[in-house]
Structure formats: C-alpha cells, structure tokens
C-alpha cells in the first residue's frame, strides 16, 4: 500500500473523511480494482470524484492530521493577534542583517 496517497480537490484543498459522500469498491477479475470516492470540498463546495487503484489505496489517506499544539499554546498565540505589515517588514530587515548563529536557539547544538 502507498501511504502517500492524498485526495485533493481542484482548488488544492485536501479531502478528509468528513468530505466523503460516497465510497465504493470496483472489483475486477483480470484488471486492477479501484476504490471510488465521491466528495464535496469543504473549501470551494465543489463536487468531485476519484478512482484510486486498490494497490495505492490506504484508509489513512482520509484521516485528518492531528493538531500538534496544546490548548494553552493556542490560547497564548490567539491573544497575540495577527502579524501586521510593519512586523513583517521589520523581520525581513532583521533576517538580512542576522547570521545563522544569531537566529539559532542557544540551547541547540546543531552547528
């Protein structure tokens, strides 16, 4: 099985289990079998369908990626607000003047 199979809409949005409207299997005796998926994209609301070869299909392809941020970190980052244009410009100029050693965390011993 290919674990890198991802179903994406034409708009680029990844399709998850919640977007699937219909799923079926087309089994054939002498030719490759397919998994049929009919979906509605959660971003653009387009209907789409895919035929994925059975050898490449993995049910984990529709699973959502787990969130790697804790609720405390989410609240702290939410309180900071969005990044405005002035902060982006300041960061750009800091990157031009900084070396790699300046940007690294002092606890990292990678260099």
Order of alpha helices (4+ residues) and beta strands (2+ residues): beta-beta-beta-alpha-alpha-alpha
